[in-house]
Structures are given as C-alpha cells and as structure tokens.
Amino acid sequence: MEFLFNFDTHLFTLLLVIFMFMGSFALESILLRYTAYTILAYEIFHNLNYSDPGTLLHCSLDLIVVSLILLVFLVIKKSDLKFLIVTSFMIMFYLVHPNYESGLRPLEYTNMQKIDHDIEILVQLEENTPFNKWKEGYQSLDLTYPLFHVADKSFLLDEYLGINISDTKQITDLASRLDSDPDVAYWEYNETINLELPQESKLEYSLIAAQTNDPLTDKQWMTKRYDLSKIDQLVNGKAKSSNQTLSVIAILDTGIDAQHEDLKDNYISTSTVYDSDRKGHGTHCAGIAAAVTGNNIGIASLLPRDSKVKVTSIKVLNSLGVGSQKSIIDGIITAADKGYDVISLSLGGMSSDSKKKAYNEAVKYAQAKGAIVVVAAGNSGRDAQEYSPANAEGVIVVTAVDTLMKKAHFANDVSNIELGLAAPGTEIYATFPDNDYKAFSGTSMSAPFVSGLIGLMKAYDSTITTKQAYKILNDSATKESGLNIIEPVKALELFFRQRKVS
C-alpha cells in the first residue's frame, strides 16, 4: 500500500538535508546551508497536495521533526552527547516515518475522511475460498457479498466483498488480520473521490468567427484549433456511404441534464435517476463529448450533425460531487453490461495504493465487453501514476493543454502512463444544466474530447480495441514538449484509411 510519496527518494532526501544542515553549521558554510534550504523546499512543495489534509499533515510533521533534530544539534555543546542524541533521533525518525513498502497500511490514514464510511474496505478472496466459511472468522463485521454484481461471472469482480466498520479504530487490527489471512488475495481501502468543479472561466469577448450555425461556437477556441468543417466534410463526404452503427458514450459523473437544449437530441437514457445534474460537471463533460452540432443552438462538438454517436449518463457521484471507488466500479460494470462503447471518467483522486486491483479488474471487464475506458489525468500538477483510476491498467489517460497547445499548469503529467494523450482543457465552453453554458478548465474537460472522437470511430468500427484506438490517436498526434496532442482530422483520416472506409 502506498502512502503519500516514494520512500526511497523522500525519506533519503530528508536525511540528506539534515546532514547538510549540520555540515553547514560545523563548517560555517553559507552555500551548503542555502543548498539544504533549496532541496528541502523543493522536496516539500513538490510532494505537497493542498487539497489533501493527509499530505499537509505529513509535510508539516516532517518539517517539525527536521527542525527539532537541528535544534538539538545546535543547543547541545558537548560533542559526545550531541552525537548520541542526534543519531538516536535520526534513527527514530527513520523507523517511524511512514513506509508504504513495509505494509504499515493504517499509518496511511491519518485522514480517515478519505475512506467511504458505508463500506470502508474492499476484499478480494482467493478464488477457491467459500464466502460462508470465510465469514465465520469475521462474524462481528458487517459484510456485503458479492460486492459487485456482474453479468459475466468469469471475472474476479464477483470475488470481492465489502466490510463496513462501525468503529474506525478497529481498522488497525483488521488491516493486520487481513494481511495475514491466507484466504484473502488482496484488500484495499474504499477511498472517496471529492470532485472539485474547476473555477469558472469568464469569457468577456468572442474568440473566433463562428464555423457552424451554432451561435456560441465563437466562445469555443477548440473550433479554430480543430476545424469542424473539415471533420464534417470528412465524415459526411468520404465516409457517408459506410454503414454506421449506434455508438454510445457513457459519462460516469454527477449525472446529465437530459433535457438540455443542445444535448437532448444526442442523449439516450440509461435510467431516469441519472437524467439530472445538480452539480453541473457531468452535463459540461457531455457537451464537450457530444453536443449537437449544426442545430442552430448553443455550441458544437467534434461530432458531425448526422453521426450515430449518442451520449448517456451513469451517476457515480452525488450532487455534492462525492463518490467512492465502489460507486465508480459499479458504474463501469453497468456501462459494460449495457454494451456501451466508450466509458468516460472525468474524475479521480490521489491514490494511496500502488496498484488498484479492483479498478484493474473493472477495466478488464469493460474491455472484454468491447468498451474503451477514457480517464482524466488529474489537476494537481503531479504524476498521473499517483492518481486513480488514471493509474489503472488499460485506460487511456488524458491531460490538458491550453490555448497555446502547452501543458496546462495544473495538469498532471502522463509521460509515465502507457496510454497517455493530451487535449484542450482550459477555458472550455460547454453545456451546463438548465440550458446554460459555462467555461471551465481541467483535465475533466480534456477527457471528453478524446471520448467523443473514439465514440465516432466506434460508430464505424465497433470492434476497435483500446490499443488500436490509442495507436491511431497517438500516431496522428502533434508531438509537443513530450505531449501527444490529439489531432481529430488526422486521426479520422488515418482511421478511415486503415479501416478502408470510403
């Protein structure tokens, strides 16, 4: 289980800084002291996540401990005593500092608010372990089995159970018990995701001349960067005679305003309980992916007017934008079992597990059903590998670029992600509940661009796989500063050529 950042580099750096400070005082070297300050400042602020109280507490405690050790070094004058006490303090710091590789899982959760309080722990049993026999040893706990309901029982998702703990103080003992239980293949915390709607961007002027009859495209800078008329000519010209099939993009989010004027003609309902959106985030993402183009209303999307691509909603976050790993996996399973083609996840959070096996199993399940999963990279300016579900195996992860086609300052880095791409993600003007339109920034806005484009490919070839779609998008992308920025026209040209669509 992963704590906050890598032990090897983080703790080593802190110990190195302590030695550098002590050396600077002993040698009276100002240069060495300022070097130590610089390294310490970089280490703390590089790892700090202001939206996560756990990292704030962790970094604060690190600074306090480093300061105390240096204070002892400066105050005690007797060399032998100084050496003994400082060495003892540093050994204690080394031993008690959270180390995710040692299996000290309970130390991860100084911030218990990150765990869902309905089901705190997800457990995967060994394949041949009978649940009824296993639960005899855990009769005092509130267990839910099976945790996930899947149509296809050949996957490991039906081997998961959930544990609801009434007293969170029991987590330490339960963690140790699960670690040593031979019938438990794997367990992890059911973390919550708290969606923070990006700050609204105020567009005070028209950016470009309108390309379609949609009156608000002048506020969409992406319509200049990605010439919609060329996409329309390509699809309705070169590929018009081809047989399209229905392609459905599932937006797993806060819901979608199904009656929005610029979405309803491209919307199909999975369930009426998903057809509203009090938060607005899901509706905004839906407009980016699949707003109706060329209808004299609102905005345009990458989808031509007569495409057979539709969008639907599966609500996995509540009206406050809060959900859990379980609710998201349930949504992925629902979309997969419905046969939807693209699953778009503009959500996520910092992961405290080195690998999210439940997410991996859910993605594997969706891919087996023919779906392609697209995930936002995250907005903390960090490595997307530290975020779930962006770090799940087999997902296409999308980071954000600004109007200059440079990586947005807030966007997580996807260079360590196997299937990483970049798309517009700043000042993105799109649909909002109650027939409104707003501009927001975030990788949440970038992912639906890719989802819409893949949805269009799926309309012409429902069998295209995740890796095939990614290869097309990556091969046709603009390579800029280590980013693979999508180019819809080039991608579609390559797709039609490879699939021999004429």
C-alpha positions in Angstrom: 0.0 0.0 0.0 1.3 3.4 -1.0 1.4 6.3 1.5 2.0 9.7 0.1 5.2 9.6 -1.9 8.1 7.3 -2.6 10.0 6.2 0.5 13.4 5.8 -1.3 13.6 9.3 -2.5 11.5 11.2 0.1 13.0 9.9 3.3 16.5 9.7 1.9 16.2 13.4 0.8 15.1 14.5 4.3 18.0 12.7 6.0 20.4 14.1 3.4 19.1 17.6 4.2 19.6 17.1 7.9 23.3 16.1 7.3 23.8 19.1 5.0 22.4 21.5 7.6 24.6 20.0 10.3 27.6 20.2 8.0 26.9 23.8 7.1 26.9 24.8 10.8 30.0 22.8 11.5 31.9 24.1 8.5 30.2 27.6 8.7 29.3 27.2 5.0 26.5 29.6 3.9 26.5 28.0 0.5 25.9 24.5 1.9 23.1 25.8 4.2 21.2 27.6 1.3 21.6 24.4 -0.8 20.0 22.4 2.0 17.2 25.0 2.2 16.6 24.8 -1.5 16.5 21.0 -1.5 14.1 20.9 1.5 11.8 23.4 -0.1 11.7 21.6 -3.3 11.0 18.2 -1.6 8.2 19.6 0.5 6.4 21.6 -2.2 6.9 19.0 -4.9 5.1 16.4 -2.8 2.5 18.8 -1.2 -1.1 18.4 -2.3 -3.1 21.3 -0.9 -6.4 19.6 -1.4 -5.4 16.6 0.7 -5.2 17.2 4.5 -3.1 14.0 4.8 -0.2 15.4 2.8 -0.4 18.7 4.6 -0.1 16.9 8.0 2.6 14.7 6.7 4.8 17.5 5.3 4.2 19.6 8.4 5.3 16.8 10.7 8.4 16.3 8.5 9.4 19.9 8.9 8.8 19.8 12.7 11.0 16.7 13.1 13.8 18.1 10.9 13.7 21.4 12.9 13.8 19.6 16.2 16.8 17.5 15.2 18.7 20.6 14.1 17.7 22.4 17.3 19.2 19.6 19.4 22.3 19.7 17.3 22.7 23.5 17.8 21.8 23.6 21.5 23.9 20.7 22.9 27.5 21.7 23.0 29.2 18.5 24.2 30.3 16.6 21.2 29.8 13.0 22.5 26.3 13.8 23.9 25.4 15.7 20.7 26.4 12.7 18.5 24.5 10.2 20.7 21.2 12.2 20.9 21.2 13.4 17.2 22.0 9.9 16.0 19.2 8.4 18.2 16.7 11.0 16.9 17.6 10.3 13.3 17.3 6.5 13.8 13.8 7.0 15.4 12.8 9.3 12.5 13.9 6.6 10.1 12.0 3.9 11.9 8.7 5.7 12.5 8.5 7.6 9.2 5.6 6.1 7.2 6.9 3.4 4.8 4.4 2.0 2.4 6.7 -0.8 1.4 6.7 -2.3 4.9 3.0 -2.9 4.9 2.1 -0.3 7.6 -1.2 0.4 6.0 -3.0 2.0 8.9 -0.4 4.8 9.0 -1.7 5.9 5.6 -5.0 7.1 7.0 -4.3 9.9 9.4 -7.1 11.5 7.3 -9.9 9.0 7.7 -12.2 11.2 5.7 -10.8 9.7 2.5 -12.4 6.4 3.3 -16.1 5.8 2.5 -18.0 5.3 5.7 -20.6 2.9 4.3 -18.0 0.4 3.1 -14.5 1.1 4.3 -12.6 -1.9 2.9 -12.8 -3.9 -0.3 -11.6 -7.5 -0.1 -10.9 -10.0 -2.8 -11.0 -13.6 -1.6 -8.8 -16.3 -3.1 -10.6 -17.9 -6.0 -11.5 -21.2 -4.2 -12.4 -19.7 -0.8 -16.1 -20.2 0.1 -17.5 -17.0 1.5 -19.8 -18.7 4.0 -16.8 -20.5 5.6 -14.6 -17.4 5.5 -17.2 -15.1 7.2 -17.3 -17.4 10.3 -14.0 -15.8 11.3 -15.4 -12.3 10.9 -18.9 -12.6 12.4 -18.6 -9.3 14.3 -18.2 -7.3 11.0 -20.9 -6.0 8.6 -20.1 -7.8 5.3 -21.5 -7.3 1.8 -21.0 -10.2 -0.6 -20.9 -10.2 -3.5 -19.9 -6.5 -3.6 -20.1 -6.2 -7.3 -22.9 -7.7 -9.4 -21.7 -8.6 -12.9 -23.4 -10.4 -15.8 -20.3 -12.4 -16.6 -19.1 -14.5 -13.6 -15.8 -15.4 -15.3 -14.0 -12.3 -13.9 -12.7 -11.8 -10.4 -15.1 -9.0 -9.6 -17.6 -11.4 -8.2 -15.0 -12.5 -5.7 -15.0 -9.1 -3.9 -16.7 -8.3 -0.6 -17.2 -5.1 1.3 -16.6 -4.5 5.0 -18.5 -1.8 6.9 -16.7 -0.9 10.2 -18.8 0.9 12.8 -15.7 1.9 14.8 -12.8 3.1 12.6 -10.4 2.4 15.5 -10.7 -1.2 14.5 -9.1 -0.6 11.2 -5.5 -1.1 12.5 -6.3 -4.5 13.9 -8.4 -5.5 10.9 -5.6 -4.4 8.5 -3.1 -6.7 10.2 -5.5 -9.5 10.3 -6.4 -9.3 6.6 -2.7 -9.1 5.7 -2.0 -12.4 7.4 -5.2 -14.2 6.2 -4.3 -16.8 3.6 -7.8 -16.8 2.2 -7.5 -13.0 1.3 -5.9 -12.5 -2.1 -5.9 -8.7 -1.8 -7.6 -5.9 0.1 -7.7 -2.1 -0.2 -9.5 0.9 1.3 -12.6 2.1 -0.5 -11.5 5.6 -1.0 -13.8 8.5 -1.6 -13.4 11.0 -4.5 -14.5 14.5 -3.9 -15.0 16.3 -7.2 -13.9 19.9 -7.2 -15.6 21.7 -10.1 -12.8 23.8 -11.7 -13.1 27.5 -11.4 -15.4 29.0 -14.0 -13.6 31.0 -16.7 -15.0 34.4 -17.6 -15.1 34.8 -21.4 -15.6 38.5 -22.0 -15.2 38.6 -25.7 -15.7 36.5 -28.8 -12.6 34.4 -29.5 -13.1 33.5 -33.2 -15.5 33.7 -36.0 -18.2 31.0 -36.0 -17.6 27.9 -38.1 -21.0 26.3 -37.9 -24.5 27.7 -37.4 -24.3 27.1 -33.7 -24.4 30.6 -32.2 -21.9 30.1 -29.3 -19.0 28.5 -31.2 -17.3 31.9 -31.2 -16.6 31.1 -27.5 -15.0 27.7 -28.3 -11.4 28.1 -29.1 -11.1 24.5 -29.9 -13.3 25.0 -33.0 -10.5 27.1 -34.5 -7.8 24.6 -33.5 -9.8 21.7 -34.7 -11.5 22.7 -37.9 -15.1 21.3 -37.5 -15.9 21.9 -41.2 -13.1 19.6 -42.2 -14.3 16.9 -39.8 -17.8 17.3 -41.2 -16.5 17.1 -44.8 -14.5 14.0 -44.0 -17.3 12.2 -42.2 -20.2 13.2 -44.4 -18.2 13.0 -47.6 -15.6 10.3 -47.6 -17.5 8.1 -45.1 -21.1 8.9 -45.8 -21.8 5.7 -47.7 -20.5 3.5 -44.9 -22.8 1.7 -42.6 -22.7 3.4 -39.2 -23.9 1.6 -36.1 -25.1 3.2 -32.8 -22.1 4.2 -30.7 -22.8 5.2 -27.1 -20.5 7.2 -24.8 -21.3 6.7 -21.1 -20.4 9.7 -19.0 -19.8 8.4 -15.4 -20.2 11.5 -13.3 -22.7 13.7 -11.4 -25.5 13.0 -13.9 -26.5 14.8 -17.1 -29.3 17.3 -17.7 -31.2 15.1 -20.2 -33.4 17.9 -21.3 -30.7 20.4 -22.2 -31.5 22.1 -25.5 -28.1 21.2 -27.0 -27.9 17.6 -25.7 -31.3 16.0 -25.8 -31.2 15.0 -29.5 -27.9 13.2 -28.8 -29.0 11.7 -25.5 -30.3 8.3 -24.6 -31.3 7.4 -21.1 -29.9 4.5 -19.1 -32.1 5.3 -16.1 -34.3 8.3 -15.3 -32.4 8.6 -11.9 -29.3 9.6 -13.9 -31.0 12.2 -16.1 -30.5 15.2 -13.9 -27.4 17.0 -12.7 -27.4 19.4 -9.7 -23.6 19.8 -9.8 -23.2 20.5 -13.5 -19.9 18.7 -14.0 -21.4 15.7 -15.9 -23.5 18.0 -18.2 -20.4 20.0 -19.0 -18.5 16.9 -19.9 -21.4 15.5 -22.0 -21.5 18.7 -24.1 -17.8 18.5 -24.8 -18.1 14.9 -26.0 -21.5 15.1 -27.8 -23.3 18.4 -28.0 -25.4 18.6 -31.1 -23.5 20.3 -33.9 -25.2 22.3 -36.6 -28.6 22.7 -35.0 -28.6 26.5 -34.6 -28.5 26.1 -30.9 -25.6 26.6 -28.4 -22.3 25.1 -29.1 -20.7 22.5 -31.3 -18.8 19.2 -30.5 -16.4 17.2 -32.6 -19.4 15.1 -33.7 -20.9 15.9 -37.1 -24.7 16.6 -37.2 -25.7 13.2 -38.6 -23.4 10.9 -36.7 -24.8 7.9 -34.9 -22.9 8.7 -31.7 -25.1 9.2 -28.6 -24.2 10.1 -25.0 -25.7 8.7 -21.8 -25.3 9.2 -18.1 -24.4 6.8 -15.3 -24.4 8.7 -12.0 -21.5 7.6 -9.8 -21.0 10.9 -7.9 -23.7 12.5 -5.8 -25.0 16.1 -6.0 -22.0 17.3 -4.0 -19.6 15.6 -6.4 -18.7 12.9 -3.9 -18.3 9.2 -4.8 -16.3 6.2 -3.9 -14.2 3.6 -5.6 -17.1 1.2 -5.2 -19.6 3.5 -6.8 -17.3 4.2 -9.8 -16.6 0.5 -10.3 -20.4 -0.2 -10.1 -20.8 2.4 -12.9 -18.1 0.8 -15.1 -19.8 -2.6 -14.7 -23.2 -1.1 -15.6 -21.9 0.6 -18.7 -20.1 -2.6 -19.8 -23.1 -4.8 -19.2 -25.3 -2.3 -21.2 -22.8 -2.7 -24.1 -21.8 0.9 -24.2 -18.8 1.7 -26.4 -16.9 4.3 -24.5 -16.7 4.9 -20.8 -15.6 8.4 -19.9 -14.3 9.2 -16.4 -13.6 12.8 -15.7 -12.9 12.1 -12.1 -10.2 10.7 -9.8 -8.1 11.3 -6.8 -4.7 10.8 -5.3 -4.2 7.1 -4.9 -2.8 5.6 -1.7 -2.4 2.1 -3.2 0.5 1.3 -5.5 -2.0 -0.6 -7.7 -5.7 -0.5 -7.7 -6.6 -4.1 -8.4 -10.3 -3.6 -8.2 -10.1 -0.8 -10.8 -7.9 -3.0 -12.9 -10.4 -5.8 -12.8 -13.3 -3.4 -13.7 -11.4 -2.0 -16.7 -10.5 -5.6 -17.8 -14.2 -6.5 -17.5 -15.3 -3.4 -19.6 -12.7 -4.1 -22.3 -13.9 -7.7 -22.6 -17.4 -6.3 -23.3 -15.9 -4.1 -26.0 -15.8 -0.8 -24.2 -12.9 1.6 -24.3 -12.2 3.5 -21.0 -11.0 7.1 -21.1 -9.9 8.8 -17.8 -8.9 12.4 -16.9 -5.3 12.7 -15.7 -6.0 14.9 -12.7 -5.3 18.6 -11.8 -2.6 18.7 -9.2 0.5 19.1 -11.5 1.8 15.8 -10.4 2.5 12.4 -12.0 -0.8 10.8 -13.1 0.6 7.5 -11.9 -0.2 8.7 -8.4 -3.9 9.1 -9.2 -6.7 6.6 -9.5 -8.3 5.5 -11.8 -5.7 7.1 -14.1 -3.2 4.6 -12.9 -5.5 1.6 -13.7 -4.2 -0.8 -16.4 -5.6 -0.4 -19.9 -7.2 3.1 -19.7 -6.5 6.0 -22.0 -5.4 8.9 -19.8 -5.8 12.5 -21.0 -4.0 15.5 -19.7 -4.8 19.2 -20.5 -3.3 21.7 -22.9 -4.0 25.4 -23.0 -4.8 27.7 -25.9 -1.1 27.8 -26.9 -1.0 23.9 -27.0 1.2 23.9 -24.0 0.5 21.6 -21.0 -1.8 23.5 -18.6 -0.1 24.5 -15.3 -2.5 22.4 -13.2 -2.5 19.3 -15.4 -1.0 16.0 -14.2 1.9 14.5 -16.2 1.1 11.4 -18.4 4.6 10.7 -19.5 4.7 7.7 -17.2 1.3 6.4 -18.4 1.3 3.7 -21.1 -1.6 5.2 -23.0 -1.3 8.9 -22.4 -2.7 11.7 -24.6 -3.3 15.5 -24.3 -6.4 17.5 -25.4 -7.8 21.0 -24.8 -8.5 21.6 -21.1 -8.5 25.4 -20.4 -11.4 27.8 -20.8 -13.6 25.1 -22.4 -17.0 26.4 -23.1 -19.8 23.8 -23.0 -23.2 22.9 -21.8 -24.5 23.4 -18.2 -27.8 22.5 -16.6 -31.0 24.5 -17.3 -30.0 25.3 -20.9 -27.0 27.2 -19.7 -23.4 27.3 -20.9 -20.2 27.9 -19.0 -16.4 27.7 -19.4 -14.3 25.6 -17.1 -10.7 24.4 -17.0 -9.4 21.0 -16.0 -8.4 17.6 -17.3 -12.1 16.8 -16.7 -12.7 18.8 -19.9 -9.9 17.1 -21.8 -11.1 13.5 -21.4 -14.5 14.0 -23.2 -12.7 15.4 -26.3 -11.0 12.0 -26.6 -14.1 10.1 -25.7 -16.1 11.8 -28.4 -13.5 11.1 -31.0 -13.3 7.4 -30.0 -17.1 7.3 -30.0 -17.1 8.4 -33.6 -14.6 5.7 -34.5 -16.7 3.1 -32.8 -19.7 4.1 -35.0 -17.8 2.9 -38.0 -16.0 0.0 -36.4 -17.5 -1.3 -33.2 -14.7 -3.9 -32.8 -11.8 -1.4 -32.5 -9.9 -2.0 -29.3 -8.3 0.3 -26.8 -4.8 -0.2 -28.1 -5.9 0.2 -31.7 -7.8 3.4 -31.0 -4.8 4.7 -29.0 -2.3 3.9 -31.7 -4.4 5.9 -34.2 -4.7 8.9 -31.9 -1.1 8.7 -30.9 0.3 8.2 -34.5 -1.7 11.2 -35.7 -1.0 13.4 -32.7 1.1 16.5 -32.6 4.3 15.9 -30.6 4.9 19.0 -28.5 7.1 19.2 -25.3 6.7 15.5 -24.6 2.9 15.6 -25.1 0.8 13.7 -27.7 -1.8 16.2 -28.5 -4.8 14.8 -30.4 -5.5 15.9 -34.0 -9.1 14.9 -34.8 -8.9 15.4 -38.6 -5.6 13.5 -39.0 -6.8 10.8 -36.6 -10.1 10.2 -38.6 -8.2 10.2 -41.9 -5.8 7.6 -40.6 -8.7 5.6 -39.1 -10.8 5.6 -42.3 -7.7 4.7 -44.3 -6.7 1.8 -42.1 -10.3 0.6 -41.8 -10.8 1.1 -45.6 -13.9 3.3 -45.0 -14.8 5.1 -48.2 
